[in-house]
Amino acid sequence: MISNRFAFVLSLAVLFAASASAQESKPQVDADGAVSSPGGRFPFSAFVSPQALIQFQKIRADGKNTPPLFGPVSASRKFYGDMNDDRAERMKKLYPVAIKSSKLDEVPVDVVSPLRDGDKTRVLINLHGGGFLWGAGSGGLVESIPVANLSKIPVISVDYRQGPEFTFPAASEDVEKVYRALLRTHKAQDIGIYGCSAGGVLTAETVAWIAHKNLPEPGAIGIFCAGVVDMDGDSAFVGSLLMGDVVPAEPLHLSMLPYFKGADAKDPLVMPGASSAVLARFPPTLLISGTRDFAMSSLLRSNELLTEAGVATELHVWEGMWHSFFSDPEMPESQAAYRVMARFFDRHLGDHAAGAARKP
């Protein structure tokens, strides 16, 4: 007869063996979007659109050619540059805007404006994603075009300095220059800042940096697919599994990125969530993620910390959606996210009473 103690140890051994096998072998993704792994079968959510299933399978197919995160940066910039060029062209057809390349205090920017009836008093700053490695140019346009079109507020997309050529705080310094330039023509309450992924991290860092420089805080910000804390928690592991990828042995932390070489994660200018006093300086904050986003837990924890610090937050998590899901404009979920962004900034920038009366 097997003792209870031996049975318990045996069950743990089986569990750990299954876990190791799950990490070593890539899950299978079926035509219906279901993900199968040694740990079980996870059907594609019944709550998402048919267009999202098509996009999910496309991501799976395109993923075979994705360059490794820490491979040659030139290959990554070429790959994501081509991808974002295509996305930006699709965006323009659905959300017509005017685009002009320029510089603000020597920082390269793209000014994305609504074609008519544009807002003359308010302005948005977009900080593109891309792991602080790529995303300049069309990557910023992808995040700016639909918001400018729907909100009728011009968006300044900033091509901030990135790694590996530059390290922290180069990007924060660039955004500060753009912000100071806009303060010469706009009230702080009329300026909003937002970004996705690395751009979401930089948005949070920018608010901390602005406070550090004793500049007035912006009227509102948006942190998408990112947070004020590092990417830990359940989603850092489960997100990869639900996307049909190998479960990582450890989360992707900012310290792993070339841009943050030598930076201290306990410094609130790097990780604003390290200081409740810094978070208390944040303006109204919109937080957006998806249930398959590896950064979702970071975003949820950020919402908790900001709420505890007395900041007004608005949290939206889309069922079945992945990291930066709204970068592809055809899905109803993406279009819903754009409307949320536009309404949020319309309500919180400038005259709140007037903003509430406007419709994106």
C-alpha positions in Angstrom: 0.0 0.0 0.0 1.3 3.5 -0.9 1.6 5.9 2.0 -0.2 9.2 1.8 3.2 11.0 2.0 4.6 9.0 -0.9 1.4 9.6 -2.9 1.7 13.3 -2.3 5.4 13.4 -3.3 4.5 11.4 -6.4 1.7 13.7 -7.4 4.0 16.7 -7.0 6.6 15.0 -9.3 3.9 14.4 -11.9 2.8 18.0 -11.6 6.3 19.4 -12.0 7.0 17.1 -14.9 3.8 18.2 -16.7 4.8 21.9 -16.0 8.3 21.4 -17.4 6.9 19.6 -20.5 4.4 22.5 -21.0 7.2 25.0 -21.0 9.4 23.0 -23.3 6.8 22.1 -26.0 4.9 24.7 -27.9 1.1 24.5 -27.6 -1.0 23.5 -30.6 -3.4 26.0 -32.1 -6.4 24.6 -33.9 -8.4 26.1 -36.8 -11.1 27.2 -34.4 -8.6 29.1 -32.3 -8.5 26.5 -29.5 -5.1 26.2 -27.8 -4.1 22.7 -26.6 -1.2 22.0 -24.2 -0.2 19.2 -21.8 -2.2 21.2 -19.2 -5.5 21.2 -21.1 -7.4 22.6 -24.0 -8.4 26.3 -24.0 -11.2 27.2 -26.6 -11.1 30.6 -28.3 -13.4 32.9 -26.3 -17.0 32.8 -27.4 -17.3 36.5 -26.6 -14.9 37.8 -29.4 -15.8 38.8 -32.9 -15.3 36.5 -36.0 -12.8 39.2 -37.3 -10.7 38.7 -34.1 -10.4 34.9 -34.8 -9.2 35.7 -38.3 -6.6 38.1 -36.9 -5.6 35.7 -34.2 -4.8 33.0 -36.8 -2.9 35.6 -38.9 -0.8 36.5 -35.9 0.0 32.8 -35.4 1.0 32.5 -39.0 3.1 35.7 -39.1 4.7 34.7 -35.8 6.8 32.1 -37.6 8.8 35.0 -39.2 9.1 37.2 -36.1 12.7 38.0 -35.3 13.8 37.3 -31.7 13.5 40.1 -29.3 17.2 40.3 -28.5 18.4 39.5 -32.0 19.9 42.2 -34.4 17.9 45.3 -33.9 18.2 46.1 -37.7 16.2 43.0 -38.5 13.5 43.8 -35.9 13.2 47.4 -37.1 12.8 46.2 -40.7 10.2 43.5 -39.7 8.1 45.8 -37.6 8.6 48.7 -39.9 7.1 46.8 -42.8 4.2 45.5 -40.6 3.4 49.0 -39.3 3.6 50.5 -42.8 0.9 48.1 -43.9 -1.2 48.8 -40.8 -0.9 52.6 -41.2 -2.1 52.4 -44.8 -5.2 50.4 -43.7 -5.7 52.9 -40.9 -5.7 55.8 -43.3 -8.5 54.3 -45.4 -10.8 53.8 -42.4 -9.8 56.9 -40.5 -8.7 59.7 -42.9 -6.3 62.3 -41.5 -3.6 64.7 -42.5 0.0 63.8 -41.6 2.9 66.1 -41.5 6.5 65.3 -40.4 8.1 68.0 -38.4 10.3 68.7 -35.4 9.6 70.2 -32.0 12.7 71.5 -30.3 14.8 69.3 -32.5 12.8 66.1 -31.7 11.3 64.4 -34.8 7.5 64.2 -34.7 4.6 63.4 -37.0 1.6 65.7 -36.6 -1.6 63.7 -37.3 -4.6 66.0 -37.7 -8.3 65.5 -38.4 -9.2 66.6 -41.9 -11.8 69.2 -40.8 -13.4 70.6 -37.7 -10.2 70.0 -35.8 -9.7 71.1 -32.2 -7.7 74.3 -31.9 -7.1 74.3 -28.2 -6.3 70.7 -27.2 -3.6 68.3 -28.3 -2.4 64.8 -27.7 1.1 63.3 -27.5 1.5 59.7 -28.7 4.5 57.6 -27.5 4.8 54.6 -29.8 5.5 51.0 -28.6 8.3 48.7 -29.7 10.3 47.6 -26.7 12.2 50.9 -26.7 13.9 49.4 -29.8 11.6 50.0 -32.8 8.3 51.6 -33.7 9.4 55.1 -34.9 7.5 56.5 -37.8 4.6 54.3 -38.9 4.4 52.6 -35.5 3.4 55.9 -34.0 1.0 56.6 -36.9 -0.8 53.3 -36.2 -1.6 54.5 -32.7 -2.3 58.1 -33.7 -4.5 58.0 -36.8 -7.8 56.6 -35.4 -7.6 58.7 -32.2 -7.0 61.9 -34.2 -9.9 61.1 -36.5 -12.4 60.2 -33.9 -11.5 62.7 -31.2 -10.9 65.6 -33.6 -7.9 66.4 -31.5 -4.5 66.6 -33.3 -2.0 64.0 -32.2 1.8 64.6 -32.0 3.6 61.2 -32.5 7.1 61.4 -31.0 10.1 59.6 -32.4 12.0 59.5 -29.1 15.5 58.1 -28.8 15.6 54.3 -28.2 18.1 51.5 -27.4 20.5 50.1 -28.0 22.0 53.4 -29.2 20.6 55.3 -26.3 19.7 54.5 -22.7 17.4 55.9 -20.0 16.5 58.7 -19.6 16.9 59.7 -23.3 13.3 59.1 -24.2 12.0 61.0 -21.2 14.2 63.9 -22.1 12.8 63.9 -25.6 9.2 63.9 -24.5 10.0 66.7 -22.0 11.2 68.8 -24.9 8.0 68.2 -26.9 5.9 68.9 -23.8 7.7 72.1 -23.1 7.2 73.2 -26.7 3.5 72.5 -26.5 3.2 74.4 -23.2 4.2 77.5 -25.2 1.0 77.3 -27.2 -1.3 75.2 -25.0 -2.4 75.0 -21.3 -1.2 71.9 -19.5 -4.8 70.9 -18.9 -5.3 70.8 -22.7 -2.5 68.3 -23.3 -3.0 64.6 -23.1 -0.3 61.8 -23.4 -0.8 58.2 -24.2 1.0 55.1 -25.5 0.9 51.4 -25.9 3.4 48.8 -24.6 6.8 50.5 -24.3 4.9 53.7 -25.1 2.6 53.0 -22.1 5.6 52.6 -19.9 7.1 55.8 -21.2 3.8 57.6 -20.7 4.0 56.7 -17.0 7.7 57.7 -16.8 6.9 61.0 -18.5 4.4 62.0 -15.8 7.0 61.1 -13.2 9.7 63.0 -15.1 7.4 66.1 -15.6 6.7 66.2 -11.8 10.5 65.8 -11.2 11.1 68.9 -13.4 8.3 70.8 -11.6 6.3 71.2 -14.8 2.5 71.2 -14.6 0.9 67.8 -15.1 -1.0 67.1 -18.3 -4.8 67.0 -18.4 -5.1 63.2 -18.8 -3.0 60.2 -19.9 -3.6 56.7 -21.3 -1.5 53.7 -20.4 -2.2 50.8 -22.7 -0.9 47.2 -22.5 1.6 48.3 -19.9 1.8 49.6 -16.4 3.5 51.6 -13.6 5.0 48.4 -12.3 7.1 45.7 -14.0 5.5 42.9 -16.0 4.9 40.2 -13.3 1.8 38.4 -12.2 -0.3 35.6 -13.8 -0.6 37.1 -17.3 3.2 37.2 -17.7 2.9 33.4 -18.0 -0.7 32.7 -19.0 -0.8 35.3 -21.7 1.9 33.4 -23.7 0.0 30.1 -23.3 -3.3 31.5 -24.6 -1.5 33.0 -27.6 -0.2 29.5 -28.4 3.4 30.2 -27.4 5.8 28.5 -25.1 5.3 29.6 -21.4 8.3 31.7 -20.5 10.6 30.6 -17.6 10.5 34.2 -16.3 8.6 37.4 -17.1 10.0 40.1 -19.5 11.3 42.8 -17.1 12.4 46.3 -18.2 15.9 45.6 -17.0 16.3 43.1 -19.8 15.8 45.8 -22.4 18.9 47.5 -23.8 17.4 51.0 -23.2 17.3 50.4 -19.4 20.9 49.2 -19.1 22.2 50.5 -15.8 18.9 51.9 -14.7 17.5 51.3 -11.2 14.0 49.6 -11.3 13.4 51.1 -7.8 13.8 54.6 -9.1 10.3 56.1 -9.6 11.5 57.9 -12.7 12.0 54.3 -14.2 9.1 52.6 -12.4 6.6 55.2 -11.1 4.8 52.5 -9.2 7.7 52.4 -6.7 6.4 55.6 -5.1 2.9 56.4 -4.0 3.8 60.0 -3.8 4.8 60.1 -7.4 1.6 58.3 -8.4 -0.5 60.8 -6.5 0.8 63.4 -9.1 -0.8 61.5 -12.0 -3.8 63.0 -13.8 -6.9 61.0 -14.8 -5.6 57.8 -16.3 -7.2 55.5 -18.9 -5.9 51.9 -18.8 -6.5 49.4 -21.6 -5.5 45.7 -22.0 -6.8 42.3 -23.2 -7.2 39.0 -21.3 -4.5 37.4 -23.4 -2.0 40.3 -23.0 1.1 39.3 -21.1 1.1 42.8 -19.6 -2.5 42.6 -18.2 -1.5 41.8 -14.6 0.9 44.8 -14.6 -1.9 47.0 -15.8 -4.4 45.6 -13.3 -1.9 46.2 -10.5 -1.3 49.7 -11.8 -5.0 50.4 -11.6 -5.0 49.3 -7.9 -2.0 51.5 -7.1 -3.3 54.5 -8.9 -6.7 54.2 -7.2 -5.0 53.9 -3.8 -3.0 57.1 -4.6 -6.3 58.9 -5.2 -6.0 59.1 -9.0 -9.2 58.9 -11.1 -8.8 55.8 -13.4 -10.8 54.2 -16.1 -10.1 50.6 -16.8 -11.1 48.6 -19.9 -10.0 45.0 -20.5 -11.2 43.3 -23.7 -12.1 39.7 -23.5 -9.9 37.4 -25.7 -7.6 40.2 -26.8 -3.9 40.2 -26.9 -1.0 42.7 -26.5 -1.5 45.8 -28.6 -4.6 44.2 -30.2 -6.0 47.5 -31.5 -2.9 47.9 -33.8 -5.1 46.1 -36.4 -8.1 48.3 -37.3 -10.5 45.9 -38.8 -11.6 44.2 -35.6 -14.8 45.5 -33.8 -12.8 45.3 -30.6 -10.1 47.6 -32.0 -12.8 50.1 -33.1 -14.4 50.0 -29.7 -11.0 50.7 -28.1 -10.5 53.8 -30.3 -13.9 55.1 -29.3 -13.1 54.7 -25.7 -9.8 56.5 -26.1 -11.4 59.4 -28.0 -14.2 59.8 -25.5 -11.8 59.7 -22.5 -9.6 62.5 -23.8 -12.6 64.5 -24.9 -14.0 64.3 -21.4 -10.8 65.0 -19.5 -8.9 67.6 -21.5 -9.6 71.3 -21.1 -13.0 72.5 -20.1 -14.7 69.4 -18.7 -18.2 70.7 -19.1 -17.5 71.6 -22.8 -15.7 68.4 -23.4 -18.6 66.3 -22.1 -20.9 68.0 -24.6 -18.6 67.1 -27.6 -19.1 63.9 -29.4 -16.1 62.1 -31.1 
